[in-house]
Amino acid sequence: MEVEKVESDYRFHLKDAILGMQMLFVAFGALVLVPLIVGLNSSVALFTAGIGTLIFQVCTKGKVPIFLASSFAFIAPMIYGIQNWGIPATMCGLMAAGFLYIILSLLIMYFGVGFVHKIFPPIVTGPVLMTIGLLLVSVGVNMAIGKTGDGAAVLVPYPTAISVSMITLIVAIFVAVSRNKFLSLIPIFSAIIAGYIVSVFFGLIDFSKVVSVP
């Protein structure tokens, strides 16, 4: 089968860097949260994600502003694997999944993206993504009201937490439906900035350690 090669005339633009920063913040949260949920070392996850991102950028010649991180799709099998067979066996399973990804990438390179769409149409991938999101709803609700992800401890008083989270959510929705084409692409990044500013006014950000650095 003949593969059509498309030459790219890509040029770097500032907006691409902003989109990349949004992906960085989104992926970083997942990158730290997933190891904490399944009981793995988040430092190892950060290191391997950084190496993987550098390899990805070299392979794509910097044309895709993205940061690679942990996948919530693996949370359920990882938790089950660690509980029943331990961390070493689970890591072997993840390594096998990595090799499967490599095989799939080679098939995509040869046959094109239509190969994946035939095996995993939207009717298959859609429910999977919905299931992952629904499984994490309780974590998001607990964090929005000032508790830890599992609801075991209170980190921020409820009135303060719900005020910050609702303002952040409103900003995200407002930007997402904005008529500005570029702004509508960065609702998460805009919400992060708004949430950080609001958190400063509520006294949730401690700058003392930063100020004390010589």
DRENPA-3360 file (N, C-alpha, C; in nm, 2 decimals, always signed):
BEGIN
1 = MEVEKVES = +0.08/-0.12/+0.00/+0.00/+0.00/+0.00/+0.09/+0.12/+0.00 ~ +0.06/+0.22/-0.09/+0.14/+0.34/-0.10/+0.09/+0.44/+0.00 ~ +0.19/+0.50/+0.07/+0.16/+0.59/+0.18/+0.19/+0.73/+0.13 ~ +0.09/+0.82/+0.14/+0.10/+0.96/+0.09/+0.18/+1.04/+0.20 ~ +0.29/+1.10/+0.15/+0.37/+1.18/+0.24/+0.34/+1.33/+0.22 ~ +0.31/+1.40/+0.32/+0.28/+1.54/+0.31/+0.39/+1.63/+0.37 ~ +0.44/+1.71/+0.29/+0.55/+1.80/+0.33/+0.49/+1.91/+0.42 ~ +0.55/+1.94/+0.53/+0.50/+2.05/+0.62/+0.58/+2.17/+0.60;
9 = DYRFHLKD = +0.51/+2.29/+0.60/+0.58/+2.42/+0.60/+0.55/+2.49/+0.73 ~ +0.55/+2.41/+0.84/+0.52/+2.46/+0.97/+0.62/+2.56/+1.01 ~ +0.57/+2.67/+1.08/+0.65/+2.78/+1.14/+0.60/+2.80/+1.28 ~ +0.70/+2.82/+1.37/+0.66/+2.84/+1.51/+0.59/+2.97/+1.53 ~ +0.48/+2.97/+1.61/+0.40/+3.09/+1.64/+0.38/+3.09/+1.80 ~ +0.37/+3.21/+1.85/+0.35/+3.22/+1.99/+0.23/+3.15/+2.04 ~ +0.12/+3.15/+1.97/+0.00/+3.09/+2.01/+0.02/+2.94/+2.03 ~ +0.11/+2.88/+1.95/+0.14/+2.74/+1.96/+0.21/+2.71/+2.10;
17 = AILGMQML = +0.29/+2.81/+2.14/+0.36/+2.79/+2.28/+0.25/+2.80/+2.39 ~ +0.15/+2.88/+2.37/+0.04/+2.90/+2.47/-0.04/+2.77/+2.47 ~ -0.07/+2.71/+2.36/-0.14/+2.59/+2.35/-0.06/+2.48/+2.42 ~ +0.07/+2.48/+2.39/+0.16/+2.38/+2.45/+0.16/+2.39/+2.61 ~ +0.16/+2.52/+2.66/+0.16/+2.54/+2.80/+0.03/+2.49/+2.86 ~ -0.08/+2.50/+2.79/-0.21/+2.45/+2.84/-0.20/+2.30/+2.85 ~ -0.15/+2.24/+2.75/-0.13/+2.09/+2.75/-0.04/+2.05/+2.86 ~ +0.07/+2.13/+2.89/+0.16/+2.10/+2.99/+0.09/+2.10/+3.13;
25 = FVAFGALV = +0.01/+2.20/+3.16/-0.06/+2.20/+3.29/-0.16/+2.09/+3.30 ~ -0.23/+2.06/+3.19/-0.33/+1.95/+3.20/-0.26/+1.82/+3.22 ~ -0.15/+1.79/+3.14/-0.08/+1.67/+3.15/+0.00/+1.65/+3.28 ~ +0.05/+1.77/+3.33/+0.12/+1.76/+3.46/+0.03/+1.72/+3.57 ~ -0.09/+1.77/+3.57/-0.18/+1.73/+3.68/-0.21/+1.58/+3.67 ~ -0.23/+1.53/+3.55/-0.26/+1.39/+3.54/-0.13/+1.31/+3.57 ~ -0.02/+1.36/+3.53/+0.11/+1.29/+3.55/+0.14/+1.27/+3.70 ~ +0.10/+1.36/+3.78/+0.13/+1.35/+3.93/+0.01/+1.27/+4.00;
33 = LVPLIVGL = -0.11/+1.30/+3.95/-0.22/+1.24/+4.01/-0.23/+1.09/+3.99 ~ -0.20/+1.04/+3.87/-0.22/+0.90/+3.85/-0.12/+0.81/+3.94 ~ +0.01/+0.84/+3.95/+0.09/+0.76/+4.04/+0.04/+0.77/+4.18 ~ -0.01/+0.89/+4.23/-0.06/+0.89/+4.36/-0.18/+0.81/+4.39 ~ -0.26/+0.80/+4.29/-0.38/+0.71/+4.30/-0.35/+0.57/+4.31 ~ -0.26/+0.52/+4.22/-0.22/+0.38/+4.21/-0.11/+0.34/+4.31 ~ -0.05/+0.44/+4.38/+0.06/+0.41/+4.47/+0.20/+0.39/+4.42 ~ +0.23/+0.46/+4.31/+0.36/+0.46/+4.25/+0.44/+0.59/+4.28;
41 = NSSVALFT = +0.56/+0.59/+4.24/+0.65/+0.70/+4.27/+0.63/+0.81/+4.16 ~ +0.58/+0.93/+4.20/+0.55/+1.04/+4.11/+0.68/+1.09/+4.05 ~ +0.79/+1.09/+4.12/+0.92/+1.14/+4.07/+0.96/+1.06/+3.95 ~ +0.95/+0.92/+3.95/+0.98/+0.84/+3.84/+0.89/+0.87/+3.72 ~ +0.76/+0.90/+3.75/+0.67/+0.93/+3.64/+0.71/+1.06/+3.57 ~ +0.75/+1.16/+3.65/+0.80/+1.29/+3.60/+0.92/+1.27/+3.51 ~ +1.01/+1.19/+3.56/+1.14/+1.18/+3.48/+1.11/+1.10/+3.35 ~ +1.04/+1.00/+3.35/+1.01/+0.92/+3.23/+0.92/+1.00/+3.13;
49 = AGIGTLIF = +0.83/+1.08/+3.19/+0.75/+1.16/+3.10/+0.83/+1.27/+3.03 ~ +0.93/+1.32/+3.10/+1.02/+1.42/+3.04/+1.10/+1.36/+2.93 ~ +1.15/+1.24/+2.95/+1.23/+1.17/+2.85/+1.15/+1.14/+2.73 ~ +1.03/+1.09/+2.76/+0.94/+1.05/+2.65/+0.90/+1.17/+2.57 ~ +0.87/+1.29/+2.63/+0.84/+1.41/+2.56/+0.95/+1.46/+2.47 ~ +1.07/+1.45/+2.52/+1.19/+1.49/+2.44/+1.20/+1.40/+2.32 ~ +1.19/+1.27/+2.34/+1.19/+1.18/+2.22/+1.08/+1.21/+2.12 ~ +0.96/+1.23/+2.17/+0.85/+1.27/+2.09/+0.87/+1.39/+2.00;
57 = QVCTKGKV = +0.93/+1.49/+2.07/+0.95/+1.62/+2.00/+1.06/+1.60/+1.89 ~ +1.16/+1.52/+1.92/+1.26/+1.49/+1.82/+1.21/+1.42/+1.70 ~ +1.12/+1.32/+1.73/+1.06/+1.24/+1.62/+0.97/+1.32/+1.54 ~ +0.89/+1.42/+1.60/+0.80/+1.50/+1.52/+0.86/+1.63/+1.48 ~ +0.99/+1.65/+1.51/+1.06/+1.77/+1.47/+0.99/+1.90/+1.53 ~ +0.94/+1.88/+1.65/+0.88/+2.00/+1.72/+0.76/+2.06/+1.66 ~ +0.69/+1.98/+1.58/+0.57/+2.03/+1.51/+0.44/+2.01/+1.59 ~ +0.45/+1.94/+1.70/+0.33/+1.91/+1.78/+0.35/+1.97/+1.92;
65 = PIFLASSF = +0.28/+2.08/+1.96/+0.30/+2.14/+2.10/+0.23/+2.05/+2.20 ~ +0.30/+1.95/+2.25/+0.23/+1.86/+2.34/+0.33/+1.81/+2.44 ~ +0.28/+1.77/+2.56/+0.36/+1.71/+2.67/+0.30/+1.58/+2.70 ~ +0.38/+1.48/+2.70/+0.34/+1.34/+2.73/+0.33/+1.32/+2.88 ~ +0.22/+1.25/+2.92/+0.21/+1.22/+3.06/+0.14/+1.09/+3.09 ~ +0.09/+1.07/+3.21/+0.02/+0.95/+3.24/-0.12/+0.94/+3.18 ~ -0.17/+0.82/+3.16/-0.30/+0.81/+3.10/-0.40/+0.75/+3.21 ~ -0.51/+0.82/+3.22/-0.61/+0.77/+3.31/-0.68/+0.64/+3.26;
73 = AFIAPMIY = -0.65/+0.61/+3.14/-0.71/+0.49/+3.08/-0.65/+0.36/+3.15 ~ -0.53/+0.38/+3.21/-0.47/+0.26/+3.27/-0.49/+0.25/+3.42 ~ -0.57/+0.34/+3.48/-0.58/+0.34/+3.63/-0.65/+0.21/+3.68 ~ -0.76/+0.18/+3.62/-0.83/+0.06/+3.67/-0.74/-0.07/+3.66 ~ -0.68/-0.10/+3.54/-0.60/-0.22/+3.54/-0.48/-0.21/+3.62 ~ -0.42/-0.09/+3.64/-0.30/-0.08/+3.73/-0.34/-0.11/+3.87 ~ -0.45/-0.05/+3.92/-0.49/-0.08/+4.06/-0.52/-0.22/+4.08 ~ -0.59/-0.29/+3.99/-0.61/-0.43/+4.00/-0.49/-0.51/+4.00;
81 = GIQNWGIP = -0.39/-0.47/+3.91/-0.27/-0.55/+3.89/-0.18/-0.54/+4.02 ~ -0.17/-0.41/+4.07/-0.09/-0.39/+4.19/-0.15/-0.47/+4.31 ~ -0.28/-0.47/+4.32/-0.35/-0.54/+4.44/-0.33/-0.69/+4.43 ~ -0.33/-0.74/+4.31/-0.33/-0.89/+4.29/-0.19/-0.95/+4.27 ~ -0.10/-0.87/+4.19/+0.03/-0.93/+4.16/+0.15/-0.84/+4.20 ~ +0.12/-0.72/+4.25/+0.23/-0.64/+4.30/+0.28/-0.54/+4.19 ~ +0.36/-0.45/+4.23/+0.41/-0.35/+4.14/+0.50/-0.40/+4.03 ~ +0.60/-0.49/+4.06/+0.69/-0.54/+3.95/+0.61/-0.60/+3.83;
89 = ATMCGLMA = +0.51/-0.69/+3.86/+0.43/-0.75/+3.76/+0.35/-0.65/+3.68 ~ +0.30/-0.55/+3.75/+0.22/-0.45/+3.69/+0.31/-0.36/+3.59 ~ +0.43/-0.34/+3.64/+0.52/-0.26/+3.55/+0.56/-0.34/+3.43 ~ +0.57/-0.47/+3.44/+0.59/-0.55/+3.32/+0.48/-0.54/+3.22 ~ +0.35/-0.54/+3.28/+0.24/-0.53/+3.19/+0.23/-0.39/+3.12 ~ +0.27/-0.29/+3.19/+0.28/-0.15/+3.13/+0.39/-0.15/+3.02 ~ +0.50/-0.22/+3.04/+0.60/-0.22/+2.94/+0.55/-0.29/+2.82 ~ +0.48/-0.40/+2.84/+0.42/-0.47/+2.73/+0.32/-0.38/+2.65;
97 = AGFLYIIL = +0.24/-0.30/+2.72/+0.15/-0.21/+2.66/+0.23/-0.11/+2.58 ~ +0.35/-0.06/+2.63/+0.43/+0.03/+2.55/+0.48/-0.03/+2.42 ~ +0.52/-0.15/+2.43/+0.56/-0.22/+2.30/+0.45/-0.23/+2.20 ~ +0.33/-0.25/+2.26/+0.21/-0.26/+2.17/+0.18/-0.13/+2.10 ~ +0.21/-0.02/+2.18/+0.19/+0.12/+2.12/+0.29/+0.14/+2.01 ~ +0.41/+0.08/+2.02/+0.51/+0.10/+1.92/+0.47/+0.02/+1.79 ~ +0.42/-0.10/+1.81/+0.37/-0.18/+1.70/+0.25/-0.10/+1.63 ~ +0.16/-0.05/+1.71/+0.05/+0.03/+1.65/+0.10/+0.15/+1.57;
105 = SLLIMYFG = +0.20/+0.22/+1.62/+0.25/+0.33/+1.55/+0.31/+0.30/+1.42 ~ +0.38/+0.18/+1.42/+0.44/+0.14/+1.29/+0.33/+0.10/+1.19 ~ +0.22/+0.04/+1.24/+0.11/+0.01/+1.15/+0.05/+0.13/+1.09 ~ +0.03/+0.23/+1.18/-0.03/+0.36/+1.14/+0.06/+0.43/+1.04 ~ +0.19/+0.42/+1.06/+0.29/+0.48/+0.97/+0.28/+0.42/+0.83 ~ +0.25/+0.29/+0.83/+0.24/+0.21/+0.70/+0.11/+0.22/+0.63 ~ +0.00/+0.20/+0.71/-0.13/+0.20/+0.66/-0.21/+0.33/+0.67 ~ -0.16/+0.42/+0.75/-0.23/+0.55/+0.77/-0.33/+0.55/+0.89;
113 = VGFVHKIF = -0.39/+0.66/+0.92/-0.47/+0.67/+1.04/-0.61/+0.60/+1.02 ~ -0.64/+0.58/+0.89/-0.77/+0.51/+0.87/-0.77/+0.37/+0.93 ~ -0.65/+0.31/+0.94/-0.64/+0.18/+1.00/-0.69/+0.18/+1.15 ~ -0.66/+0.28/+1.22/-0.70/+0.29/+1.36/-0.85/+0.32/+1.37 ~ -0.90/+0.41/+1.28/-1.04/+0.44/+1.28/-1.13/+0.32/+1.25 ~ -1.08/+0.23/+1.17/-1.16/+0.11/+1.14/-1.17/+0.02/+1.27 ~ -1.06/+0.01/+1.34/-1.06/-0.08/+1.46/-1.12/-0.01/+1.58 ~ -1.10/+0.12/+1.60/-1.15/+0.19/+1.71/-1.23/+0.31/+1.66;
121 = PPIVTGPV = -1.35/+0.29/+1.61/-1.44/+0.40/+1.57/-1.49/+0.48/+1.69 ~ -1.54/+0.60/+1.66/-1.59/+0.68/+1.78/-1.69/+0.61/+1.87 ~ -1.77/+0.52/+1.82/-1.86/+0.45/+1.90/-1.79/+0.36/+2.00 ~ -1.67/+0.33/+1.98/-1.59/+0.25/+2.08/-1.51/+0.34/+2.17 ~ -1.44/+0.44/+2.11/-1.35/+0.53/+2.19/-1.44/+0.62/+2.28 ~ -1.55/+0.67/+2.23/-1.64/+0.76/+2.30/-1.68/+0.71/+2.44 ~ -1.74/+0.59/+2.45/-1.78/+0.53/+2.58/-1.66/+0.51/+2.67 ~ -1.54/+0.47/+2.62/-1.42/+0.45/+2.70/-1.39/+0.58/+2.77;
129 = LMTIGLLL = -1.38/+0.69/+2.69/-1.35/+0.82/+2.75/-1.45/+0.87/+2.85 ~ -1.58/+0.84/+2.82/-1.69/+0.88/+2.91/-1.67/+0.80/+3.04 ~ -1.64/+0.68/+3.03/-1.62/+0.59/+3.15/-1.51/+0.64/+3.24 ~ -1.40/+0.68/+3.18/-1.28/+0.73/+3.25/-1.32/+0.86/+3.33 ~ -1.39/+0.95/+3.26/-1.43/+1.07/+3.32/-1.53/+1.05/+3.43 ~ -1.63/+0.96/+3.42/-1.73/+0.93/+3.52/-1.66/+0.87/+3.64 ~ -1.56/+0.79/+3.62/-1.49/+0.73/+3.74/-1.42/+0.83/+3.82 ~ -1.38/+0.95/+3.76/-1.30/+1.05/+3.83/-1.39/+1.16/+3.88;
137 = VSVGVNMA = -1.52/+1.15/+3.86/-1.61/+1.26/+3.90/-1.60/+1.28/+4.06 ~ -1.60/+1.18/+4.13/-1.59/+1.19/+4.28/-1.47/+1.26/+4.32 ~ -1.36/+1.23/+4.25/-1.23/+1.30/+4.28/-1.24/+1.45/+4.26 ~ -1.30/+1.49/+4.15/-1.31/+1.63/+4.11/-1.40/+1.70/+4.21 ~ -1.51/+1.64/+4.25/-1.61/+1.70/+4.35/-1.54/+1.72/+4.48 ~ -1.47/+1.62/+4.53/-1.40/+1.63/+4.66/-1.30/+1.74/+4.66 ~ -1.22/+1.75/+4.55/-1.12/+1.86/+4.54/-1.19/+2.00/+4.53 ~ -1.30/+2.00/+4.46/-1.37/+2.13/+4.44/-1.43/+2.18/+4.58;
145 = IGKTGDGA = -1.46/+2.10/+4.67/-1.51/+2.14/+4.80/-1.40/+2.14/+4.91 ~ -1.27/+2.13/+4.87/-1.16/+2.15/+4.96/-1.11/+2.03/+5.02 ~ -1.15/+1.91/+4.98/-1.10/+1.79/+5.04/-0.99/+1.72/+4.95 ~ -0.93/+1.62/+5.00/-0.84/+1.54/+4.92/-0.92/+1.46/+4.82 ~ -0.85/+1.40/+4.72/-0.93/+1.33/+4.61/-1.02/+1.22/+4.66 ~ -0.98/+1.15/+4.77/-1.06/+1.05/+4.82/-1.15/+1.09/+4.93 ~ -1.15/+1.22/+4.96/-1.24/+1.28/+5.06/-1.21/+1.25/+5.20 ~ -1.09/+1.20/+5.23/-1.05/+1.15/+5.36/-1.01/+1.27/+5.45;
153 = AVLVPYPT = -0.97/+1.38/+5.39/-0.92/+1.49/+5.48/-0.96/+1.63/+5.41 ~ -0.98/+1.73/+5.49/-1.02/+1.86/+5.45/-0.89/+1.94/+5.44 ~ -0.86/+2.00/+5.32/-0.74/+2.08/+5.30/-0.77/+2.23/+5.30 ~ -0.89/+2.27/+5.26/-0.93/+2.41/+5.25/-1.08/+2.42/+5.30 ~ -1.11/+2.52/+5.38/-1.25/+2.53/+5.43/-1.35/+2.53/+5.31 ~ -1.47/+2.47/+5.33/-1.56/+2.46/+5.22/-1.60/+2.59/+5.16 ~ -1.64/+2.70/+5.23/-1.68/+2.82/+5.16/-1.57/+2.88/+5.07 ~ -1.44/+2.87/+5.11/-1.33/+2.92/+5.03/-1.31/+2.83/+4.91;
161 = AISVSMIT = -1.31/+2.70/+4.93/-1.28/+2.61/+4.82/-1.39/+2.62/+4.72 ~ -1.52/+2.62/+4.76/-1.63/+2.62/+4.66/-1.63/+2.75/+4.58 ~ -1.59/+2.86/+4.65/-1.58/+2.99/+4.58/-1.47/+2.99/+4.47 ~ -1.36/+2.94/+4.51/-1.25/+2.94/+4.41/-1.28/+2.84/+4.29 ~ -1.33/+2.73/+4.32/-1.36/+2.63/+4.22/-1.47/+2.67/+4.13 ~ -1.58/+2.74/+4.18/-1.69/+2.79/+4.10/-1.64/+2.90/+4.01 ~ -1.56/+2.99/+4.06/-1.51/+3.10/+3.98/-1.42/+3.05/+3.86 ~ -1.34/+2.95/+3.90/-1.25/+2.89/+3.80/-1.34/+2.82/+3.69;
169 = LIVAIFVA = -1.44/+2.75/+3.73/-1.53/+2.68/+3.64/-1.60/+2.77/+3.55 ~ -1.65/+2.88/+3.60/-1.72/+2.98/+3.52/-1.63/+3.04/+3.42 ~ -1.51/+3.07/+3.46/-1.41/+3.13/+3.36/-1.38/+3.03/+3.25 ~ -1.37/+2.90/+3.28/-1.34/+2.80/+3.18/-1.46/+2.79/+3.08 ~ -1.58/+2.79/+3.13/-1.70/+2.78/+3.05/-1.71/+2.91/+2.96 ~ -1.69/+3.03/+3.02/-1.70/+3.15/+2.95/-1.60/+3.16/+2.83 ~ -1.48/+3.12/+2.86/-1.37/+3.12/+2.76/-1.40/+3.02/+2.65 ~ -1.45/+2.90/+2.69/-1.48/+2.79/+2.59/-1.58/+2.83/+2.49;
177 = VSRNKFLS = -1.68/+2.91/+2.53/-1.79/+2.95/+2.44/-1.76/+3.09/+2.38 ~ -1.64/+3.14/+2.41/-1.61/+3.27/+2.35/-1.61/+3.27/+2.20 ~ -1.64/+3.38/+2.14/-1.64/+3.40/+2.00/-1.50/+3.41/+1.94 ~ -1.40/+3.44/+2.03/-1.26/+3.45/+1.99/-1.21/+3.31/+1.96 ~ -1.17/+3.29/+1.84/-1.13/+3.16/+1.80/-1.01/+3.10/+1.88 ~ -0.91/+3.19/+1.91/-0.80/+3.14/+1.98/-0.83/+3.12/+2.13 ~ -0.90/+3.22/+2.19/-0.94/+3.20/+2.33/-1.02/+3.07/+2.36 ~ -1.11/+3.04/+2.26/-1.19/+2.92/+2.28/-1.11/+2.79/+2.28;
185 = LIPIFSAI = -0.98/+2.80/+2.24/-0.89/+2.69/+2.24/-0.82/+2.67/+2.37 ~ -0.82/+2.77/+2.46/-0.74/+2.76/+2.58/-0.83/+2.79/+2.71 ~ -0.94/+2.72/+2.72/-1.03/+2.74/+2.84/-0.96/+2.70/+2.97 ~ -0.89/+2.59/+2.96/-0.82/+2.53/+3.08/-0.71/+2.62/+3.13 ~ -0.63/+2.67/+3.03/-0.52/+2.76/+3.07/-0.57/+2.89/+3.13 ~ -0.68/+2.94/+3.07/-0.74/+3.06/+3.12/-0.80/+3.04/+3.26 ~ -0.86/+2.92/+3.28/-0.92/+2.89/+3.41/-0.81/+2.87/+3.52 ~ -0.69/+2.82/+3.48/-0.58/+2.80/+3.57/-0.53/+2.94/+3.62;
193 = IAGYIVSV = -0.52/+3.03/+3.53/-0.47/+3.17/+3.56/-0.57/+3.24/+3.65 ~ -0.70/+3.23/+3.62/-0.81/+3.29/+3.70/-0.81/+3.22/+3.84 ~ -0.80/+3.09/+3.85/-0.80/+3.02/+3.97/-0.69/+3.06/+4.06 ~ -0.57/+3.08/+4.00/-0.45/+3.12/+4.08/-0.46/+3.25/+4.13 ~ -0.51/+3.35/+4.05/-0.53/+3.49/+4.10/-0.63/+3.49/+4.21 ~ -0.74/+3.42/+4.20/-0.85/+3.42/+4.30/-0.79/+3.35/+4.43 ~ -0.71/+3.25/+4.41/-0.65/+3.18/+4.53/-0.56/+3.28/+4.61 ~ -0.49/+3.37/+4.54/-0.40/+3.46/+4.60/-0.49/+3.56/+4.69;
201 = FFGLIDFS = -0.60/+3.60/+4.64/-0.69/+3.69/+4.71/-0.75/+3.62/+4.84 ~ -0.77/+3.49/+4.83/-0.82/+3.42/+4.94/-0.71/+3.37/+5.04 ~ -0.59/+3.40/+5.01/-0.48/+3.37/+5.10/-0.44/+3.22/+5.09 ~ -0.47/+3.16/+4.98/-0.43/+3.01/+4.97/-0.29/+2.99/+4.91 ~ -0.23/+3.10/+4.86/-0.10/+3.09/+4.80/+0.00/+3.15/+4.90 ~ +0.10/+3.07/+4.94/+0.20/+3.11/+5.03/+0.33/+3.15/+4.96 ~ +0.37/+3.27/+4.96/+0.49/+3.32/+4.89/+0.61/+3.33/+4.99 ~ +0.59/+3.29/+5.11/+0.70/+3.31/+5.21/+0.83/+3.24/+5.18;
209 = KVVSVP = +0.81/+3.12/+5.13/+0.93/+3.04/+5.09/+1.01/+3.10/+4.97 ~ +0.93/+3.15/+4.88/+0.99/+3.22/+4.76/+1.06/+3.34/+4.80 ~ +1.00/+3.42/+4.89/+1.06/+3.55/+4.93/+1.18/+3.53/+5.01 ~ +1.19/+3.42/+5.09/+1.30/+3.39/+5.18/+1.42/+3.33/+5.11 ~ +1.41/+3.30/+4.98/+1.52/+3.24/+4.91/+1.62/+3.35/+4.88 ~ +1.75/+3.34/+4.92/+1.85/+3.44/+4.90/+1.88/+3.47/+4.75;
% end
